[in-house]
Amino acid sequence: MKYRRILMAAVCMVATAVQAQEQNMERDTQRVHTKYLSEITLVGRNTRADIHFLPEVLGTQINAGKKNSLIVTDNVQGNVVTNSMRQVMAKVPGIQVWESDPSGIQIGIAARGLSPNRSWEFNLRQNGYDITSDPFGYPEAYYTPQLNSVQRIQVVRGAGSLQYGPQFGGMVNFVMKNGSEINKPFQFETQQTAGSFGLFNTYNAIGGETNKAHYYAFWDRRSGDGSRPNSAFTVNTGYGSVTLKATAKLKLGMEYTHFDYRSQQPGGLTDAQFTQNHLQSFRSRNWFNIKWNMLALNTDYTINEKSRFNLKVFGMAGDRNSNGFLATPNIKDTINAATLQYNNRRVDVDEYRNAGAEFRYVNEYKIGKLKNTLAAGVRYFYGNTNRKQNGKGDTSSDYNFNLLSDFGTNLSFVTNNAAVFAENILHIGEKFILIPGVRYESIRNSANGRISFNSNGSENKINNQNRTRNFLLAGVGAEYHIGSTELYANWSQAYRPMLFSDLTANPTTDVIDQNLKDAKGYNIDLGWRGTVKEYLFFDVSGYFLQYNNRIGAITQQRTDGSFYNFRTNVGNSSSKGAELLVEFSPVKAFFKQSTSGNITLFASMGFIDARYDNVKVVTRNGNTLTESTLSNKKVENAPEQIIRTGITYSYKKLTANVQYNYVSKAFSDANNTVTPVATGVNGLIPSYQVVDIAGTYKFTERFYVKGGISNLFNEKYFTRRAGGYPGPGIMTAEPRNFFFTVGAKF
């Protein structure tokens, strides 16, 4: 009921503003209203606003009827250098952020009660192609683009499943700078940033545009010591793209991305350790290393003024390496009295080798006098993951991956995916449109290899797992236009494929259900969004997310009395709530002209009620099994309230912002454990509130400075309890810190 009251109050407030709108709308110089636009680099080119809606048709993708956001990163007042997502996505309501990585190397975002673990409930893309390890078997994001180089961030919520495939969260696409926005043959850009805890970032780029081509390339290096001992990091990112305008209709592009980093991991804390000193560390021998290389070829062809297609061919080679002492934080990493050395570390290595292609076609056609749009496409993806774990590392403390014996686990995973999809904008009258859509997916996962060694030295192999599944997803959206606002609704089916971890289990202790199914469900959105002249931007909506066939492990007993873990579909969960964004300029609303600058207020609020339905739990107590359910238990990592508000002041060359963030308490496990366990792995995640300030001053179009203070009042908090990497235990969020950037363009 409280969500309904909040939603109705927001709707009434917006309705009052809309009724005051004049019949003949003046042009909004802050935001672009273009509905159909094929050049993504033109969206909001001259805008000063950081948040927009996506056009109904953008290139070869349909966004009409979907909950969506478009973030202009150059206009974000916040710490873009370290990819501070709570500041970057402040105006995307309901986005939960895990803040356990001070360098911003790996982001963790989610919404609507889904898990933020390396953003694996979103379909993450860069320029329209996959950037995760394997979107169908291991969809964790080890690579995040350096946001200095990102032109726009497109966010399509749950309904993105029809055009982009899994996951339940929708799609996040990082649109990189490509030179087409520069409007001259050559430009050199440099940004130098210094900050707290030894932070230094250097970003240097060249780019330009001619009649025949545009290009962009950058090199970025970021390093720092971190706020806790043993948390130093070094990150290198390189990128280059070139687009050739071969003919008036044909454009050919190529881009390459290199990313690598080395970081020391300070480990997690118990609750007692966190209370004593939340910035201490008890791990000095844990290291993490990533190497990522991606190549993409792009073809855009305009058949005629009504039809066009895009073809992307992409490949990725990535490596993930870790070495450390991974015991829970209540166990100290000390010198063994018997050997007079530290205990051996554990070495894990993953190798990802992926390739794919995606073809998209758009055609505009008329039925009577009304224009309609069809978007369709096909996709193929191949992924090969080699996973080597539980290797015996050395007893030293330095960065190395020395292996003293063979890996205990050596597995190979292969994914083949093919998909066909289509959506259609159908105009029914001048104001009302329907957007039906369908997607057909075929997935084949296979897994084989060694899970461990037996005590006699023989290999303990998994049974070769081969799973082929076919999905037919459907959905329908709608919009009804009221002036410069619109009512929108969407229902879309979604699914989440079983992961590699669901296909591999130790045969001596675990059994995989041979009838194991992928998680399936749907998203529903109903909302109202739009603009009123230059002073109001809003999006008010309610949602419902049904998540069926959740995968888990339950304890079972064999006929001989022995026990085993049975990995199967254990039940369902659902999330419902409201998401509200209102951005209001009282100066533009009440004054025709202002000589003292402009003030903009915003409120971005997400309300979540995520609960388990009939999830079955079987626990062992001695020699007996006890069955129970998690019915009505809160879903873990799902705070009920995520509220971000702020005020921005702009005057001539100065823009300054103050932002307030509040996130309510959440549970870290499905059993809703309140009292923390001794290891710090499970227990309540308390609510927290953080204030950030940031600003930009442009001396000229060429020279500017940026700066800010994050966590102004030095809030002591954490957003996650990790069960493994990068913990285990409580992962402390950053204390008060600052950044200062000097930038120039020539």
HELIX and SHEET records of a PDB file:
HELIX    1   1 LYS A    2  GLN A   19  1                                  18    
HELIX    2   2 ILE A   40  LEU A   42  5                                   3    
HELIX    3   3 THR A   73  ASN A   75  5                                   3    
HELIX    4   4 MET A   85  VAL A   88  1                                   4    
HELIX    5   5 ASN A  117  SER A  119  5                                   3    
HELIX    6   6 LEU A  147  SER A  149  5                                   3    
HELIX    7   7 GLY A  158  GLY A  160  5                                   3    
HELIX    8   8 SER A  161  TYR A  164  1                                   4    
HELIX    9   9 ASP A  271  GLN A  276  1                                   6    
HELIX   10  10 PHE A  500  LEU A  503  1                                   4    
HELIX   11  11 PRO A  586  PHE A  590  1                                   5    
SHEET    1   A 3 TYR A  36  LEU A  37  0                                        
SHEET    2   A 3 VAL A  57  LEU A  58  1                                        
SHEET    3   A 3 GLN A  61  ILE A  62 -1                                        
SHEET    1   B 6 ILE A  51  HIS A  52  0                                        
SHEET    2   B 6 ASN A  68  VAL A  72 -1                                        
SHEET    3   B 6 VAL A 150  VAL A 156 -1                                        
SHEET    4   B 6 MET A 171  MET A 176 -1                                        
SHEET    5   B 6 ASN A 123  GLN A 126  1                                        
SHEET    6   B 6 TYR A 129  ASP A 130 -1                                        
SHEET    1   C 2 GLN A  96  VAL A  97  0                                        
SHEET    2   C 2 ILE A 109  ALA A 110 -1                                        
SHEET    1   D20 GLU A 459  LYS A 461  0                                        
SHEET    2   D20 PHE A 432  PHE A 453 -1                                        
SHEET    3   D20 THR A 409  ILE A 428 -1                                        
SHEET    4   D20 LEU A 370  LYS A 392 -1                                        
SHEET    5   D20 ARG A 346  ILE A 367 -1                                        
SHEET    6   D20 SER A 307  GLY A 324 -1                                        
SHEET    7   D20 TRP A 287  ASN A 304 -1                                        
SHEET    8   D20 LEU A 250  GLN A 264 -1                                        
SHEET    9   D20 PHE A 233  LYS A 245 -1                                        
SHEET   10   D20 ALA A 213  GLY A 224 -1                                        
SHEET   11   D20 PHE A 200  GLU A 209 -1                                        
SHEET   12   D20 GLN A 187  GLY A 195 -1                                        
SHEET   13   D20 ASN A 737  LYS A 745 -1                                        
SHEET   14   D20 PHE A 703  SER A 710 -1                                        
SHEET   15   D20 TYR A 688  LYS A 698 -1                                        
SHEET   16   D20 LEU A 654  VAL A 663 -1                                        
SHEET   17   D20 GLN A 641  TYR A 651 -1                                        
SHEET   18   D20 ASN A 598  TYR A 612 -1                                        
SHEET   19   D20 PHE A 563  PHE A 584 -1                                        
SHEET   20   D20 ASP A 510  ILE A 512  1                                        
SHEET    1   E 2 ILE A 335  ASN A 336  0                                        
SHEET    2   E 2 GLN A 341  TYR A 342 -1                                        
SHEET    1   F 6 GLU A 459  LYS A 461  0                                        
SHEET    2   F 6 PHE A 432  PHE A 453 -1                                        
SHEET    3   F 6 GLN A 465  ILE A 482 -1                                        
SHEET    4   F 6 THR A 485  ARG A 496 -1                                        
SHEET    5   F 6 ALA A 519  VAL A 532 -1                                        
SHEET    6   F 6 LEU A 536  GLN A 557 -1                                        
SHEET    1   G 2 LYS A 616  ASN A 621  0                                        
SHEET    2   G 2 THR A 624  THR A 629 -1                                        
SHEET    1   H 2 ALA A 666  PHE A 667  0                                        
SHEET    2   H 2 LEU A 684  ILE A 685 -1                                        
SHEET    1   I 2 PHE A 718  ALA A 722  0                                        
SHEET    2   I 2 GLY A 729  THR A 732 -1                                        
END                                                                             
